[in-house]
């Protein structure tokens, strides 16, 4: 049990056993557990909420969207990308409304574990929700430096093709950067980092879109075919694969932890933050998916950037690859920090 004061008249008491924060009038000094203390710095605005949400959801995995279209085709790709967006927006908003309702009842839930403990019981929270969260966060902590390291090595190889540095050197560098970002004192303190990450995600998505359109109109444009390849069984499993890719790129919103950073009154702020986030999602996801699939058809690779490298030469200038990979690298570091310390 612990309490934290937001102002002279409002105090929240955190009950880590029951999984919620209770609004009381008290002058007891703050004694929160480490996780609640990290998220319960409630001074954020709806714009800050939008920054956090965008960074937690939008990432370099969006570069796989043209590949998902090769498995679903034009109609299926656009359909599932739209349905997944509508479904997740509704789900995230519904979850935020439930959190608002519990806060109005005097039980402010700060984390997914708190929700699970309060709604499902301590057993489900400890043995089901907890392990799932751990696996997701662990995978992000491992995957973030790996992706960042590969981007950093690609930048290095552009200008030093015979260089002696290996991939693990760059992974270590990105791991150290993640470790430094993880020392920030609260989730709210990430707001400026996440604003930069939002700008970076829009920027590299724009670069990829422009690059795809440029290649599609150039003399080096590859032959384009939009039919779904493979046998009937391959096509069936490809549909499941394509849908899973699209579902994955939407399914990373950490609603309770982000909503806990909002300054009271919370009502309506999360919806505005979701609108900010999904305006970025619609802009980046659809532009990359449609332009990449249009330019390369069913030859789109698992990441569309690989299509920008021809068999004998780069299809775009070196500075383009340098710029795009720097943007991806920096945004991955912010994304990893959010998933690491949430």
Secondary structure, 3 states (H helix, E strand, C coil): CEEEECCCCCEEEEECCCCEEEEECCCCCECCCHHHHHHCCCCECHHHHHHHHHHHHCCHHHHHHHHHHHHHHHHHHHHHHHHHHHHHHHHHHHHHHHHHHHHHCCCECCCHHHHHHHHCCHHHHHHHHHHHHHHHHHHHHHHHHHHHHHHHHHHHHHHCCCCCCCHHHHHHHHHHHHHHHCCCCCCHHHHHHHHHHHHHHHHHHHHHHHHHHHHHHCCCCCCCCCCCCCCHHHHHHHHHHHHHHHHHHHCCCCHHHHHCCECCCCCCHHHHHHHHHHHHHHHHHHHHHHHHHHHHHHHCCCCHHHHHECCCCECCCHHHHHHHHHHHHHHHHHHHHHHHHC
